[in-house]
Amino acid sequence: MPVIAQLVQADEDTVRDLIHRFNEIGLACLDPQWAGGRPRLPSRDDEDFVIRTATTRPSKLGQPFTRWSIRKLAAYLRKAHGRVIRIGREALRCLLWRRGITFQRTKTWKKSPDPDRDAKLDRIEQVLDRFPDRVFAFDEFGPLGIRPIAGSCWAKQAKPNRLPATYRRTHGVTYFHGCYSVGDDRLWGVNCRRKGTANTLAALKLIRATRPDDAPIYIILDNLSSHTGADIRRWTKKNKVELCFTPTYASWANPIEAHFGPLRQFTLANSHHRSHPAQTQALHRYLRWRNTNARHPDVLAAQRKERARIRSEKGIR
């Protein structure tokens, strides 16, 4: 062994290991195929290129799919035109996470085609900022049908609360005409069989009656045709009421929208009302409780959830 080591100018331990390896695999021991050491870390420029690629739609880069998977992204980086980045899937995942890139669901939003969009939004922001105690919001909530509505509740494991299914519904629908006082944080309204100028005008008169001091008031509402009738415009001029219309496809600008979520969650979900009067009574019982407990944590949490859902449809302003 020392003679062989001296002949090939190697350490005796190296010669001994090679002989043992030859006894195990034969002549293949002469080509150990050692790895090249630690993989080369991507440079800052390479990392920036990876991030730009990951956040670019694959179709824009000539790929026949609409989103990247880790496997597809790693394969593309190895064949990218003008640059080759060899990176494993786990290292790629860690790189994306370290740079704040996560796999998320796509959200949608409606772009308002209203030519007066900015002017309307500016006016709404102005009255909310300057006259909060004289600003009200109005909108319809519905249609409200008589049918069992699934929801959630506490029950024994694997034994959920069940509601009967109904297939023949002859009760028709109603609409809740909701009114909301921004300054007082108070929600109320009336149930009507249909939407229309007459029902809208009646609801607006209820709002006007809350400020008998004859001071000007501002009502935020959408551009539904039943909100813009000639009778309503004549009445508003006589009674110091300014209608602040939200832009088309911008329901998120109406403060009352965030309060319809709790209304849906606490009065309709997990319910089985037998008639419209019973449904209306339940709804108004909740409104009385809600106005007494406006700062209740459950109410605030439901409002935040609904506000987040509405704002997910909001365009860039």
NORVENBEL-V784958 format. One record per pair of residues at least 12 apart in sequence whose C-alpha atoms are under 10 Angstrom apart, sorted by the first residue. I is the first residue (numbers start at 1). J is the second residue. D is the distance in Angstrom with one decimal. If there is no record, write none. Layout:
BEGIN
i=I j=J d=D
i=I j=J d=D
END
This chain:
BEGIN
i=1 j=13 d=9.3
i=1 j=15 d=7.4
i=1 j=16 d=7.4
i=1 j=19 d=9.9
i=2 j=15 d=8.9
i=2 j=16 d=9.8
i=4 j=16 d=9.8
i=17 j=29 d=10.0
i=18 j=30 d=8.2
i=39 j=86 d=9.3
i=39 j=87 d=8.9
i=40 j=86 d=9.0
i=40 j=87 d=9.2
i=41 j=86 d=9.7
i=41 j=87 d=8.8
i=41 j=91 d=9.9
i=42 j=85 d=7.7
i=42 j=86 d=8.6
i=42 j=87 d=8.2
i=42 j=95 d=9.8
i=43 j=85 d=9.9
i=46 j=77 d=9.9
i=46 j=83 d=8.7
i=46 j=84 d=9.2
i=46 j=85 d=7.2
i=47 j=85 d=9.4
i=47 j=92 d=9.5
i=47 j=95 d=7.7
i=47 j=96 d=8.9
i=47 j=99 d=8.9
i=48 j=99 d=9.3
i=49 j=77 d=9.1
i=49 j=83 d=9.2
i=49 j=85 d=9.3
i=50 j=73 d=8.7
i=50 j=74 d=9.2
i=50 j=77 d=7.5
i=50 j=85 d=8.5
i=50 j=92 d=8.5
i=50 j=95 d=8.8
i=50 j=96 d=8.3
i=51 j=92 d=9.9
i=51 j=95 d=8.7
i=51 j=96 d=7.0
i=51 j=99 d=7.9
i=51 j=100 d=9.6
i=51 j=101 d=7.8
i=53 j=68 d=9.3
i=53 j=73 d=8.1
i=53 j=76 d=9.1
i=53 j=77 d=8.4
i=53 j=80 d=9.7
i=54 j=67 d=8.9
i=54 j=68 d=7.0
i=54 j=69 d=9.2
i=54 j=70 d=9.2
i=54 j=73 d=7.1
i=54 j=74 d=9.8
i=54 j=77 d=9.8
i=54 j=96 d=8.4
i=54 j=101 d=8.4
i=55 j=67 d=9.4
i=55 j=68 d=8.9
i=55 j=101 d=8.2
i=55 j=102 d=10.0
i=56 j=68 d=9.1
i=58 j=72 d=9.7
i=58 j=73 d=9.1
i=58 j=76 d=9.7
i=61 j=76 d=9.8
i=61 j=80 d=9.6
i=63 j=76 d=9.0
i=68 j=103 d=9.6
i=69 j=89 d=9.8
i=69 j=103 d=9.3
i=70 j=88 d=9.3
i=70 j=89 d=6.1
i=70 j=90 d=8.5
i=70 j=92 d=7.4
i=70 j=93 d=7.1
i=70 j=96 d=10.0
i=71 j=88 d=8.9
i=71 j=89 d=6.4
i=71 j=90 d=9.8
i=71 j=92 d=9.4
i=72 j=89 d=9.5
i=73 j=87 d=9.9
i=73 j=89 d=8.7
i=73 j=92 d=8.7
i=74 j=86 d=7.6
i=74 j=87 d=6.6
i=74 j=88 d=6.9
i=74 j=89 d=6.4
i=74 j=90 d=9.9
i=74 j=91 d=9.8
i=74 j=92 d=7.3
i=74 j=93 d=9.7
i=75 j=87 d=9.0
i=75 j=88 d=9.4
i=75 j=89 d=9.3
i=107 j=312 d=6.9
i=107 j=313 d=7.7
i=108 j=312 d=7.1
i=108 j=313 d=5.9
i=108 j=314 d=8.6
i=108 j=315 d=9.1
i=109 j=249 d=9.1
i=109 j=250 d=9.6
i=109 j=310 d=9.4
i=109 j=311 d=8.6
i=109 j=312 d=6.5
i=109 j=313 d=3.8
i=109 j=314 d=5.5
i=109 j=315 d=5.9
i=109 j=316 d=9.2
i=110 j=248 d=9.2
i=110 j=249 d=6.0
i=110 j=250 d=7.6
i=110 j=251 d=9.9
i=110 j=312 d=9.5
i=110 j=313 d=5.9
i=110 j=314 d=6.7
i=110 j=315 d=6.4
i=110 j=316 d=10.0
i=111 j=248 d=8.7
i=111 j=249 d=6.8
i=111 j=250 d=8.2
i=111 j=313 d=8.7
i=111 j=314 d=7.9
i=111 j=315 d=5.8
i=111 j=316 d=8.6
i=112 j=247 d=6.8
i=112 j=248 d=5.5
i=112 j=249 d=5.2
i=112 j=250 d=6.6
i=112 j=314 d=9.3
i=112 j=315 d=7.8
i=113 j=247 d=8.3
i=113 j=248 d=6.7
i=113 j=249 d=7.9
i=113 j=250 d=9.9
i=114 j=246 d=9.6
i=114 j=247 d=5.9
i=114 j=248 d=5.6
i=114 j=249 d=8.3
i=114 j=250 d=9.4
i=115 j=247 d=8.6
i=115 j=248 d=9.3
i=116 j=246 d=9.7
i=116 j=247 d=7.2
i=116 j=248 d=9.3
i=117 j=245 d=9.7
i=117 j=246 d=7.9
i=117 j=247 d=5.1
i=117 j=248 d=7.6
i=117 j=249 d=9.8
i=117 j=250 d=8.7
i=117 j=317 d=9.9
i=118 j=246 d=9.9
i=118 j=247 d=8.2
i=118 j=317 d=8.4
i=119 j=246 d=9.8
i=119 j=247 d=9.0
i=120 j=244 d=7.1
i=120 j=245 d=6.6
i=120 j=246 d=6.2
i=120 j=247 d=6.4
i=120 j=253 d=9.7
i=121 j=244 d=8.9
i=121 j=245 d=8.6
i=121 j=246 d=6.8
i=121 j=247 d=7.3
i=121 j=250 d=9.2
i=121 j=253 d=7.4
i=121 j=254 d=10.0
i=121 j=317 d=9.4
i=123 j=220 d=10.0
i=123 j=244 d=7.2
i=123 j=245 d=9.1
i=123 j=246 d=9.5
i=124 j=218 d=9.1
i=124 j=219 d=9.3
i=124 j=220 d=7.3
i=124 j=243 d=9.9
i=124 j=244 d=6.4
i=124 j=245 d=8.1
i=124 j=246 d=7.8
i=124 j=253 d=7.9
i=124 j=254 d=8.7
i=125 j=253 d=9.0
i=127 j=217 d=9.5
i=127 j=218 d=7.3
i=127 j=219 d=9.6
i=127 j=220 d=9.6
i=127 j=244 d=9.0
i=128 j=182 d=8.2
i=128 j=183 d=9.1
i=128 j=218 d=9.1
i=128 j=220 d=9.7
i=128 j=255 d=9.7
i=131 j=182 d=9.6
i=131 j=183 d=8.5
i=131 j=216 d=9.8
i=131 j=217 d=8.5
i=131 j=218 d=8.4
i=132 j=181 d=8.8
i=132 j=182 d=6.1
i=132 j=183 d=5.1
i=132 j=184 d=8.9
i=132 j=217 d=9.8
i=132 j=218 d=9.3
i=133 j=181 d=7.7
i=133 j=182 d=6.6
i=133 j=183 d=4.1
i=133 j=184 d=7.0
i=133 j=185 d=9.6
i=133 j=211 d=10.0
i=133 j=217 d=8.8
i=133 j=218 d=9.7
i=134 j=181 d=7.9
i=134 j=182 d=7.7
i=134 j=183 d=6.8
i=134 j=184 d=9.4
i=134 j=210 d=9.9
i=134 j=211 d=8.2
i=134 j=215 d=8.2
i=134 j=216 d=7.4
i=134 j=217 d=5.0
i=134 j=218 d=6.3
i=134 j=219 d=8.6
i=135 j=180 d=8.7
i=135 j=181 d=6.5
i=135 j=182 d=5.8
i=135 j=183 d=6.9
i=135 j=184 d=9.6
i=135 j=207 d=10.0
i=135 j=216 d=9.4
i=135 j=217 d=6.1
i=135 j=218 d=4.8
i=135 j=219 d=5.9
i=135 j=220 d=7.6
i=135 j=242 d=9.7
i=135 j=244 d=9.7
i=135 j=255 d=9.9
i=136 j=179 d=7.0
i=136 j=180 d=5.5
i=136 j=181 d=4.6
i=136 j=182 d=5.6
i=136 j=183 d=8.1
i=136 j=184 d=9.6
i=136 j=185 d=9.6
i=136 j=186 d=9.7
i=136 j=187 d=9.8
i=136 j=204 d=9.7
i=136 j=207 d=7.5
i=136 j=208 d=9.5
i=136 j=217 d=7.6
i=136 j=218 d=6.1
i=136 j=219 d=4.7
i=136 j=220 d=6.2
i=136 j=221 d=8.9
i=136 j=243 d=9.7
i=136 j=244 d=9.8
i=136 j=254 d=9.6
i=136 j=255 d=8.5
i=136 j=256 d=8.6
i=137 j=178 d=8.1
i=137 j=179 d=5.8
i=137 j=180 d=5.1
i=137 j=181 d=6.6
i=137 j=182 d=7.3
i=137 j=187 d=9.4
i=137 j=204 d=9.8
i=137 j=207 d=9.1
i=137 j=218 d=8.3
i=137 j=219 d=5.3
i=137 j=220 d=4.6
i=137 j=221 d=6.1
i=137 j=222 d=9.6
i=137 j=243 d=9.6
i=137 j=244 d=9.2
i=137 j=254 d=6.6
i=137 j=255 d=6.3
i=137 j=256 d=5.7
i=137 j=257 d=8.9
i=138 j=177 d=7.3
i=138 j=178 d=5.7
i=138 j=179 d=4.8
i=138 j=180 d=6.4
i=138 j=181 d=9.2
i=138 j=187 d=9.9
i=138 j=188 d=9.9
i=138 j=189 d=9.1
i=138 j=200 d=9.0
i=138 j=203 d=8.3
i=138 j=204 d=8.0
i=138 j=207 d=9.0
i=138 j=219 d=6.8
i=138 j=220 d=6.2
i=138 j=221 d=5.3
i=138 j=222 d=8.2
i=138 j=227 d=9.8
i=138 j=254 d=8.0
i=138 j=255 d=8.7
i=138 j=256 d=6.7
i=138 j=257 d=9.1
i=139 j=175 d=9.9
i=139 j=176 d=8.4
i=139 j=177 d=6.0
i=139 j=178 d=5.5
i=139 j=179 d=7.0
i=139 j=180 d=9.0
i=139 j=189 d=9.6
i=139 j=200 d=8.9
i=139 j=203 d=9.7
i=139 j=220 d=8.6
i=139 j=221 d=6.1
i=139 j=222 d=7.3
i=139 j=224 d=9.4
i=139 j=227 d=9.4
i=139 j=251 d=9.7
i=139 j=254 d=8.4
i=139 j=255 d=9.8
i=139 j=256 d=7.2
i=139 j=257 d=7.9
i=139 j=260 d=9.6
i=140 j=175 d=6.3
i=140 j=176 d=5.5
i=140 j=177 d=4.5
i=140 j=178 d=5.8
i=140 j=179 d=8.9
i=140 j=189 d=9.3
i=140 j=190 d=9.7
i=140 j=191 d=9.3
i=140 j=192 d=9.7
i=140 j=194 d=9.9
i=140 j=195 d=7.8
i=140 j=200 d=8.9
i=140 j=221 d=9.5
i=140 j=222 d=9.7
i=140 j=224 d=9.9
i=140 j=256 d=9.8
i=140 j=257 d=9.7
i=140 j=260 d=9.6
i=141 j=174 d=9.0
i=141 j=175 d=5.7
i=141 j=176 d=4.9
i=141 j=177 d=6.4
i=141 j=178 d=6.9
i=141 j=189 d=10.0
i=141 j=191 d=9.3
i=141 j=257 d=9.1
i=141 j=260 d=7.2
i=141 j=263 d=9.4
i=141 j=264 d=9.3
i=142 j=173 d=8.2
i=142 j=174 d=6.9
i=142 j=175 d=4.9
i=142 j=176 d=6.3
i=142 j=177 d=8.8
i=142 j=191 d=9.7
i=142 j=194 d=9.8
i=142 j=195 d=9.9
i=142 j=260 d=9.7
i=142 j=264 d=9.6
i=143 j=172 d=9.2
i=143 j=173 d=5.8
i=143 j=174 d=5.6
i=143 j=175 d=5.2
i=143 j=176 d=7.9
i=143 j=193 d=9.1
i=143 j=194 d=8.7
i=143 j=195 d=9.7
i=144 j=172 d=8.6
i=144 j=173 d=5.2
i=144 j=174 d=5.2
i=144 j=175 d=6.0
i=144 j=176 d=7.8
i=144 j=191 d=9.4
i=144 j=193 d=9.5
i=144 j=268 d=8.8
i=144 j=276 d=8.5
i=144 j=279 d=8.8
i=144 j=280 d=9.7
i=145 j=169 d=8.4
i=145 j=170 d=9.5
i=145 j=171 d=7.4
i=145 j=172 d=6.4
i=145 j=173 d=4.7
i=145 j=174 d=6.8
i=145 j=175 d=9.1
i=145 j=268 d=9.9
i=145 j=273 d=9.3
i=145 j=275 d=9.0
i=145 j=276 d=7.9
i=145 j=279 d=9.2
i=146 j=166 d=9.2
i=146 j=169 d=7.1
i=146 j=170 d=8.5
i=146 j=171 d=6.5
i=146 j=172 d=7.5
i=146 j=173 d=7.3
i=146 j=174 d=9.3
i=146 j=271 d=9.7
i=146 j=272 d=7.6
i=146 j=273 d=6.3
i=146 j=274 d=6.7
i=146 j=275 d=6.3
i=146 j=276 d=6.7
i=146 j=278 d=9.8
i=146 j=279 d=8.0
i=147 j=163 d=9.7
i=147 j=164 d=9.1
i=147 j=165 d=7.9
i=147 j=166 d=6.5
i=147 j=167 d=8.7
i=147 j=168 d=9.4
i=147 j=169 d=7.4
i=147 j=171 d=9.4
i=147 j=268 d=9.7
i=147 j=271 d=8.3
i=147 j=272 d=6.2
i=147 j=273 d=7.0
i=147 j=274 d=8.0
i=147 j=275 d=9.1
i=148 j=162 d=9.7
i=148 j=163 d=6.3
i=148 j=164 d=6.8
i=148 j=165 d=6.6
i=148 j=166 d=7.3
i=148 j=268 d=8.7
i=148 j=269 d=8.6
i=148 j=270 d=7.4
i=148 j=271 d=5.8
i=148 j=272 d=4.4
i=148 j=273 d=7.2
i=148 j=274 d=9.1
i=149 j=163 d=7.9
i=149 j=164 d=9.6
i=149 j=165 d=9.2
i=149 j=268 d=6.5
i=149 j=269 d=5.5
i=149 j=270 d=5.5
i=149 j=271 d=5.5
i=149 j=272 d=6.6
i=149 j=273 d=9.2
i=150 j=162 d=8.6
i=150 j=163 d=7.5
i=150 j=268 d=8.6
i=150 j=269 d=5.7
i=150 j=270 d=4.8
i=150 j=271 d=7.2
i=150 j=272 d=9.0
i=151 j=163 d=9.8
i=151 j=265 d=7.9
i=151 j=266 d=9.5
i=151 j=268 d=8.3
i=151 j=269 d=4.5
i=151 j=270 d=4.1
i=151 j=271 d=7.7
i=152 j=265 d=9.4
i=152 j=269 d=7.4
i=152 j=270 d=6.2
i=152 j=271 d=9.9
i=153 j=269 d=9.7
i=153 j=270 d=7.6
i=161 j=270 d=8.9
i=162 j=270 d=9.1
i=163 j=270 d=7.9
i=163 j=271 d=8.0
i=163 j=272 d=7.1
i=164 j=272 d=8.2
i=165 j=272 d=9.6
i=171 j=274 d=9.5
i=171 j=275 d=7.3
i=171 j=276 d=7.6
i=172 j=193 d=8.2
i=172 j=275 d=9.9
i=172 j=276 d=8.8
i=173 j=192 d=8.9
i=173 j=193 d=6.4
i=173 j=194 d=7.9
i=173 j=276 d=8.0
i=174 j=191 d=6.3
i=174 j=192 d=5.5
i=174 j=193 d=4.4
i=174 j=194 d=6.2
i=174 j=195 d=8.7
i=174 j=276 d=7.6
i=174 j=279 d=9.9
i=174 j=280 d=9.3
i=175 j=190 d=8.3
i=175 j=191 d=5.5
i=175 j=192 d=5.3
i=175 j=193 d=6.1
i=175 j=194 d=6.2
i=175 j=195 d=7.0
i=176 j=188 d=9.5
i=176 j=189 d=6.6
i=176 j=190 d=5.7
i=176 j=191 d=4.4
i=176 j=192 d=6.4
i=176 j=193 d=8.9
i=176 j=194 d=9.2
i=176 j=195 d=9.2
i=176 j=280 d=8.8
i=176 j=283 d=9.3
i=177 j=189 d=5.3
i=177 j=190 d=5.3
i=177 j=191 d=6.1
i=177 j=192 d=7.3
i=177 j=194 d=9.7
i=177 j=195 d=8.5
i=177 j=199 d=8.1
i=177 j=200 d=7.5
i=177 j=202 d=9.6
i=177 j=203 d=6.9
i=177 j=204 d=9.7
i=178 j=190 d=6.8
i=178 j=191 d=8.6
i=178 j=200 d=9.9
i=178 j=203 d=8.0
i=178 j=204 d=10.0
i=178 j=256 d=7.8
i=178 j=257 d=9.7
i=178 j=259 d=9.6
i=178 j=260 d=8.8
i=179 j=203 d=7.4
i=179 j=204 d=8.2
i=179 j=206 d=8.5
i=179 j=207 d=7.0
i=179 j=219 d=9.3
i=179 j=220 d=9.9
i=179 j=221 d=9.9
i=179 j=256 d=7.5
i=180 j=207 d=8.5
i=180 j=219 d=9.3
i=180 j=220 d=9.6
i=180 j=255 d=8.0
i=180 j=256 d=6.1
i=180 j=257 d=9.7
i=180 j=259 d=8.7
i=181 j=207 d=8.4
i=181 j=210 d=9.2
i=181 j=219 d=9.3
i=181 j=255 d=9.3
i=181 j=256 d=8.8
i=182 j=219 d=10.0
i=182 j=255 d=7.6
i=182 j=256 d=8.6
i=184 j=291 d=9.3
i=184 j=294 d=9.8
i=185 j=290 d=9.9
i=185 j=291 d=7.6
i=185 j=294 d=7.2
i=185 j=295 d=9.4
i=186 j=287 d=8.8
i=186 j=288 d=9.5
i=186 j=290 d=8.3
i=186 j=291 d=5.6
i=186 j=292 d=8.9
i=186 j=294 d=7.8
i=187 j=256 d=8.4
i=187 j=259 d=8.1
i=187 j=260 d=9.9
i=187 j=287 d=6.7
i=187 j=288 d=8.7
i=187 j=290 d=7.9
i=187 j=291 d=6.7
i=187 j=294 d=9.4
i=188 j=203 d=9.9
i=188 j=206 d=9.7
i=188 j=207 d=9.6
i=188 j=283 d=9.9
i=188 j=284 d=7.9
i=188 j=287 d=6.5
i=188 j=288 d=8.3
i=188 j=290 d=9.7
i=188 j=291 d=8.6
i=189 j=203 d=7.3
i=189 j=206 d=8.6
i=189 j=207 d=9.4
i=189 j=283 d=9.9
i=189 j=284 d=8.4
i=189 j=287 d=8.9
i=190 j=202 d=9.4
i=190 j=203 d=7.5
i=190 j=206 d=9.7
i=190 j=280 d=8.7
i=190 j=283 d=9.9
i=190 j=284 d=8.8
i=191 j=276 d=9.2
i=191 j=277 d=9.5
i=191 j=279 d=9.9
i=191 j=280 d=7.0
i=191 j=283 d=9.5
i=191 j=284 d=9.7
i=193 j=276 d=9.8
i=195 j=224 d=9.7
i=195 j=225 d=9.8
i=195 j=226 d=7.1
i=195 j=227 d=9.7
i=196 j=224 d=9.5
i=196 j=225 d=8.4
i=196 j=226 d=5.0
i=196 j=227 d=8.0
i=196 j=229 d=9.4
i=197 j=224 d=9.8
i=197 j=225 d=8.1
i=197 j=226 d=4.5
i=197 j=227 d=6.4
i=197 j=228 d=8.0
i=197 j=229 d=6.4
i=197 j=230 d=9.1
i=197 j=231 d=7.9
i=197 j=232 d=7.4
i=198 j=226 d=8.2
i=198 j=227 d=9.6
i=198 j=229 d=9.4
i=198 j=231 d=8.6
i=198 j=232 d=8.7
i=199 j=226 d=8.7
i=199 j=227 d=9.7
i=200 j=226 d=6.9
i=200 j=227 d=6.5
i=200 j=228 d=9.6
i=200 j=229 d=9.7
i=200 j=232 d=8.3
i=201 j=226 d=8.9
i=201 j=227 d=8.1
i=201 j=229 d=9.3
i=201 j=231 d=8.0
i=201 j=232 d=6.1
i=201 j=233 d=9.7
i=201 j=235 d=8.4
i=201 j=236 d=9.5
i=202 j=232 d=9.7
i=204 j=219 d=8.4
i=204 j=227 d=9.8
i=204 j=232 d=8.7
i=204 j=235 d=9.5
i=204 j=236 d=9.0
i=204 j=241 d=9.2
i=205 j=232 d=10.0
i=205 j=235 d=9.1
i=205 j=236 d=9.5
i=205 j=239 d=9.4
i=205 j=241 d=10.0
i=207 j=219 d=8.6
i=207 j=241 d=9.9
i=208 j=236 d=9.6
i=208 j=239 d=7.9
i=208 j=240 d=9.0
i=208 j=241 d=7.8
i=214 j=239 d=7.7
i=214 j=240 d=7.5
i=214 j=241 d=9.8
i=215 j=239 d=9.1
i=215 j=240 d=7.2
i=215 j=241 d=9.0
i=216 j=239 d=7.9
i=216 j=240 d=4.9
i=216 j=241 d=5.9
i=216 j=242 d=7.6
i=217 j=236 d=9.8
i=217 j=239 d=9.0
i=217 j=240 d=6.6
i=217 j=241 d=5.2
i=217 j=242 d=6.4
i=217 j=243 d=8.8
i=218 j=240 d=8.7
i=218 j=241 d=5.9
i=218 j=242 d=4.9
i=218 j=243 d=6.0
i=218 j=244 d=6.7
i=219 j=241 d=7.3
i=219 j=242 d=6.3
i=219 j=243 d=5.0
i=219 j=244 d=5.9
i=219 j=245 d=8.3
i=219 j=254 d=9.7
i=220 j=242 d=8.7
i=220 j=243 d=6.1
i=220 j=244 d=4.7
i=220 j=245 d=5.8
i=220 j=246 d=7.0
i=220 j=253 d=8.6
i=220 j=254 d=6.2
i=220 j=255 d=8.0
i=220 j=256 d=8.8
i=221 j=243 d=7.2
i=221 j=244 d=6.4
i=221 j=245 d=5.2
i=221 j=246 d=6.1
i=221 j=247 d=9.6
i=221 j=251 d=8.6
i=221 j=253 d=9.0
i=221 j=254 d=6.5
i=221 j=255 d=9.2
i=221 j=256 d=9.0
i=222 j=243 d=9.4
i=222 j=244 d=8.2
i=222 j=245 d=5.2
i=222 j=246 d=5.0
i=222 j=247 d=7.3
i=222 j=248 d=7.7
i=222 j=249 d=9.1
i=222 j=250 d=8.4
i=222 j=251 d=7.0
i=222 j=253 d=9.2
i=222 j=254 d=7.7
i=223 j=244 d=9.6
i=223 j=245 d=6.1
i=223 j=246 d=6.8
i=223 j=247 d=7.5
i=223 j=248 d=7.1
i=223 j=249 d=9.6
i=223 j=251 d=9.8
i=224 j=245 d=9.5
i=224 j=248 d=9.6
i=227 j=243 d=9.2
i=227 j=245 d=9.2
i=228 j=243 d=9.2
i=228 j=245 d=9.5
i=249 j=313 d=9.0
i=249 j=314 d=8.8
i=249 j=315 d=9.4
i=250 j=310 d=9.4
i=250 j=311 d=9.6
i=250 j=313 d=8.4
i=250 j=314 d=7.0
i=250 j=315 d=8.3
i=251 j=310 d=7.8
i=251 j=311 d=9.3
i=251 j=313 d=9.0
i=251 j=314 d=8.6
i=252 j=307 d=7.9
i=252 j=308 d=9.7
i=252 j=309 d=9.3
i=252 j=310 d=5.5
i=252 j=311 d=6.1
i=252 j=312 d=9.1
i=252 j=313 d=7.7
i=252 j=314 d=6.7
i=252 j=315 d=9.8
i=253 j=310 d=9.2
i=253 j=311 d=9.0
i=253 j=314 d=8.8
i=255 j=307 d=9.1
i=256 j=307 d=9.9
i=257 j=303 d=9.1
i=257 j=306 d=7.9
i=257 j=307 d=7.6
i=257 j=310 d=7.8
i=258 j=300 d=9.9
i=258 j=302 d=8.4
i=258 j=303 d=5.4
i=258 j=304 d=7.4
i=258 j=305 d=8.3
i=258 j=306 d=5.3
i=258 j=307 d=5.0
i=258 j=308 d=8.6
i=258 j=309 d=8.9
i=258 j=310 d=7.5
i=258 j=311 d=9.7
i=259 j=299 d=8.8
i=259 j=300 d=9.4
i=259 j=302 d=8.2
i=259 j=303 d=5.9
i=259 j=304 d=9.3
i=259 j=306 d=7.5
i=259 j=307 d=8.4
i=260 j=302 d=9.4
i=260 j=303 d=8.2
i=260 j=306 d=7.8
i=260 j=307 d=9.8
i=261 j=299 d=9.5
i=261 j=302 d=6.5
i=261 j=303 d=6.5
i=261 j=304 d=9.2
i=261 j=305 d=7.9
i=261 j=306 d=5.2
i=261 j=307 d=8.3
i=261 j=309 d=9.4
i=261 j=310 d=9.8
i=262 j=286 d=9.8
i=262 j=290 d=9.4
i=262 j=298 d=8.7
i=262 j=299 d=6.5
i=262 j=300 d=8.7
i=262 j=301 d=8.8
i=262 j=302 d=5.3
i=262 j=303 d=6.3
i=262 j=304 d=9.6
i=262 j=305 d=9.0
i=262 j=306 d=7.7
i=263 j=283 d=7.7
i=263 j=284 d=10.0
i=263 j=286 d=7.8
i=263 j=287 d=8.2
i=263 j=290 d=9.3
i=263 j=299 d=9.4
i=263 j=302 d=9.1
i=263 j=303 d=9.5
i=264 j=283 d=9.4
i=264 j=302 d=9.8
i=265 j=299 d=9.9
i=265 j=302 d=7.9
i=266 j=282 d=9.6
i=266 j=283 d=8.7
i=266 j=286 d=7.6
i=266 j=298 d=9.8
i=266 j=299 d=9.3
i=266 j=302 d=9.4
i=267 j=279 d=8.2
i=267 j=280 d=9.6
i=267 j=282 d=6.6
i=267 j=283 d=5.8
i=267 j=284 d=9.2
i=267 j=285 d=9.2
i=267 j=286 d=7.0
i=267 j=287 d=9.6
i=268 j=282 d=9.0
i=268 j=283 d=8.3
END
